[in-house]
Amino acid sequence: MSAAAATAAIRPAQSGDVATIAALLTEAAAADPVAAWLVPDPAERQSVFHALLAMEIDHAVEWGTVDVLLDLSGIAVWRRHPAPDGALLTDHHLSAFTGRALPRFRQLHAVLASYTSAAPHHWLAWLYVTPDSRRQGSAGRLLAHHQHRVDQLGWPVYTVVTTEAARDFLRTHGYHAGLPLHLPSGPRLWSLTRNGRPATARPAPPG
């Protein structure tokens, strides 16, 4: 696929896509080790994550960036820091949606806060490709599509992932892995950074 065709295969998500995206990411969370630590009961996990993700994706469509493949088989959710309207998930939101899982969500947020930079950056919140669409370069195209925009700003990208496979994949796309982050009596997470890469200025035309 040519670069132009690859770019054309990606579009910004619309408000009408929120329900589908939330459902796909909720399905992805079903087997995620950190999600299982946050909400051990599978049925409760689905309910909690569907509520949280529906709100998160709706917010990201309006205030952040959600890129999708044309058939919604691949999704990348990005946030900007500083955010235009403050924090996304406040303690009020967590209390409303997480119920008895709230203490562990607070522990997770505390661990993430220890890594997150206060300097301007973009945050890769979700990168997901459906199982039958993997190994076709879709995830890499979604990354490159947004990273090109970030490079115009010269900003870094930060993310935290929950599996070694995700960590190793991002390392092949220019992300540098830091030390693991540890949840109390829970699984590890891996922090990664893609350094800012200012776009090369084009030479001025001869005058």
C-alpha positions as CSV (number, residue, x, y, z in Angstrom):
1,M,0.0,0.0,0.0
2,S,1.3,3.4,-0.9
3,A,1.8,6.1,1.7
4,A,-1.1,8.1,0.2
5,A,-3.4,5.0,0.3
6,A,-2.4,4.3,3.8
7,T,-3.3,7.8,4.9
8,A,-6.6,7.7,3.1
9,A,-7.5,4.4,4.9
10,I,-7.5,6.3,8.2
11,R,-10.2,8.8,9.2
12,P,-11.1,10.8,12.4
13,A,-13.8,9.1,14.5
14,Q,-17.2,10.8,14.7
15,S,-19.7,10.9,17.5
16,G,-21.7,8.1,15.8
17,D,-18.7,5.8,16.2
18,V,-18.4,6.1,20.0
19,A,-20.6,3.2,20.8
20,T,-18.8,0.8,18.4
21,I,-15.4,1.9,19.6
22,A,-16.3,1.6,23.3
23,A,-17.6,-1.9,22.7
24,L,-14.4,-3.0,20.9
25,L,-12.2,-1.6,23.6
26,T,-14.4,-3.1,26.3
27,E,-13.9,-6.5,24.6
28,A,-10.1,-5.8,24.5
29,A,-10.1,-5.1,28.3
30,A,-11.8,-8.4,29.0
31,A,-8.4,-10.2,28.8
32,D,-6.1,-7.4,29.8
33,P,-4.1,-8.2,33.0
34,V,-4.4,-4.7,34.5
35,A,-8.1,-4.5,33.8
36,A,-8.5,-7.9,35.5
37,W,-6.6,-6.6,38.5
38,L,-8.8,-3.5,38.6
39,V,-12.0,-5.4,38.4
40,P,-11.5,-9.1,39.0
41,D,-15.1,-10.2,38.3
42,P,-15.5,-10.6,34.5
43,A,-19.2,-9.4,34.3
44,E,-18.5,-6.4,36.6
45,R,-15.4,-5.6,34.5
46,Q,-17.4,-5.4,31.3
47,S,-20.0,-3.1,32.9
48,V,-17.4,-0.8,34.5
49,F,-15.2,-0.5,31.5
50,H,-18.0,0.0,29.0
51,A,-19.3,2.9,31.1
52,L,-15.8,4.4,31.5
53,L,-14.8,3.9,27.9
54,A,-18.0,5.3,26.5
55,M,-17.3,8.5,28.4
56,E,-13.6,8.5,27.5
57,I,-14.1,8.0,23.8
58,D,-16.9,10.6,23.6
59,H,-14.5,13.1,25.3
60,A,-11.6,12.2,23.1
61,V,-13.6,12.6,19.9
62,E,-14.5,16.1,20.9
63,W,-11.3,17.2,22.7
64,G,-8.5,14.8,21.7
65,T,-7.9,12.7,18.6
66,V,-9.4,9.4,17.8
67,D,-8.2,7.9,14.5
68,V,-9.9,4.8,13.1
69,L,-9.5,2.6,10.0
70,L,-12.3,3.0,7.6
71,D,-14.0,-0.3,8.7
72,L,-13.4,0.4,12.4
73,S,-11.0,-2.6,12.7
74,G,-8.3,-0.4,14.1
75,I,-8.4,2.4,16.7
76,A,-5.9,4.9,18.1
77,V,-6.9,7.2,20.9
78,W,-4.7,10.2,21.7
79,R,-4.9,12.9,24.3
80,R,-3.1,16.2,24.5
81,H,-1.4,17.7,27.6
82,P,-2.2,20.2,28.7
83,A,-5.8,19.3,27.9
84,P,-8.1,22.1,26.7
85,D,-10.6,21.4,29.5
86,G,-8.7,19.9,32.4
87,A,-8.6,16.3,33.6
88,L,-10.8,13.7,31.9
89,L,-11.5,11.3,34.7
90,T,-12.1,13.1,38.0
91,D,-12.6,11.4,41.3
92,H,-16.3,12.1,40.9
93,H,-16.3,10.1,37.6
94,L,-14.4,7.2,39.0
95,S,-16.7,7.1,42.0
96,A,-19.8,7.1,39.8
97,F,-18.6,4.4,37.4
98,T,-16.3,2.0,39.3
99,G,-18.2,1.2,42.5
100,R,-16.2,-1.1,44.7
101,A,-13.3,-1.1,42.3
102,L,-12.6,2.6,43.1
103,P,-9.6,2.0,45.4
104,R,-7.7,0.1,42.8
105,F,-8.5,2.7,40.1
106,R,-7.1,5.4,42.5
107,Q,-4.0,3.2,42.9
108,L,-3.6,3.0,39.2
109,H,-3.9,6.7,38.7
110,A,-1.3,7.3,41.4
111,V,1.1,5.1,39.6
112,L,0.5,6.8,36.3
113,A,0.8,10.2,37.9
114,S,4.3,9.2,39.0
115,Y,5.3,8.8,35.4
116,T,3.4,11.5,33.6
117,S,5.2,14.6,32.6
118,A,3.9,18.1,33.2
119,A,5.5,19.3,30.0
120,P,3.4,19.5,26.8
121,H,3.1,16.1,25.2
122,H,0.7,13.8,23.5
123,W,-0.5,10.6,25.2
124,L,-1.3,7.4,23.5
125,A,-4.3,6.1,25.5
126,W,-5.4,3.2,23.3
127,L,-4.1,1.4,20.3
128,Y,-6.2,-1.6,19.2
129,V,-6.6,-3.7,16.1
130,T,-9.2,-6.5,15.9
131,P,-7.7,-10.0,15.9
132,D,-8.7,-10.8,12.3
133,S,-7.0,-7.6,11.0
134,R,-3.7,-7.9,12.7
135,R,-0.3,-8.6,11.0
136,Q,-1.2,-6.2,8.2
137,G,0.6,-3.1,9.3
138,S,-2.6,-1.4,10.6
139,A,-1.3,-0.6,14.0
140,G,1.9,0.9,12.6
141,R,-0.1,3.0,10.1
142,L,-2.3,4.4,12.9
143,L,0.8,5.3,14.9
144,A,2.6,7.0,12.0
145,H,-0.6,8.9,11.0
146,H,-0.7,10.8,14.3
147,Q,3.0,10.9,15.0
148,H,3.4,12.9,11.8
149,R,1.2,15.6,13.4
150,V,3.0,15.5,16.7
151,D,6.3,16.0,14.9
152,Q,5.1,19.3,13.5
153,L,5.0,20.5,17.1
154,G,8.2,18.8,18.2
155,W,6.4,17.3,21.2
156,P,7.1,13.9,22.8
157,V,4.6,11.1,23.0
158,Y,4.1,9.1,26.3
159,T,2.2,5.9,26.9
160,V,1.9,3.1,29.4
161,V,1.1,-0.5,28.2
162,T,0.1,-3.6,30.1
163,T,1.8,-6.4,28.2
164,E,5.4,-7.1,27.1
165,A,4.1,-7.7,23.6
166,A,2.7,-4.2,23.4
167,R,5.9,-2.8,24.8
168,D,8.1,-4.7,22.3
169,F,5.8,-3.6,19.4
170,L,6.1,0.1,20.3
171,R,9.9,-0.2,20.7
172,T,10.0,-1.2,17.0
173,H,8.3,2.1,16.2
174,G,10.7,4.4,17.9
175,Y,9.4,4.3,21.5
176,H,11.9,3.9,24.4
177,A,10.9,1.7,27.3
178,G,11.5,2.9,30.8
179,L,11.5,0.9,34.0
180,P,8.4,-1.1,34.8
181,L,5.8,0.4,36.9
182,H,4.4,-1.7,39.7
183,L,0.8,-1.9,41.0
184,P,0.3,-2.9,44.6
185,S,0.1,-6.7,44.6
186,G,-0.7,-6.5,40.9
187,P,0.8,-6.8,37.4
188,R,3.5,-4.6,36.0
189,L,3.0,-1.8,33.5
190,W,5.6,-0.5,31.1
191,S,6.2,3.2,30.4
192,L,7.4,4.3,27.0
193,T,8.4,7.6,25.5
194,R,8.8,8.7,21.9
195,N,11.0,11.8,21.9
196,G,10.0,14.9,20.2
197,R,11.1,15.1,16.6
198,P,10.7,18.6,15.2
199,A,9.8,18.6,11.6
200,T,12.6,19.5,9.3
201,A,12.1,23.0,8.0
202,R,12.0,23.4,4.3
203,P,14.5,25.7,2.8
204,A,13.2,29.1,1.8
205,P,12.7,29.5,-1.9
206,P,15.3,31.7,-3.6
207,G,14.3,35.3,-3.5
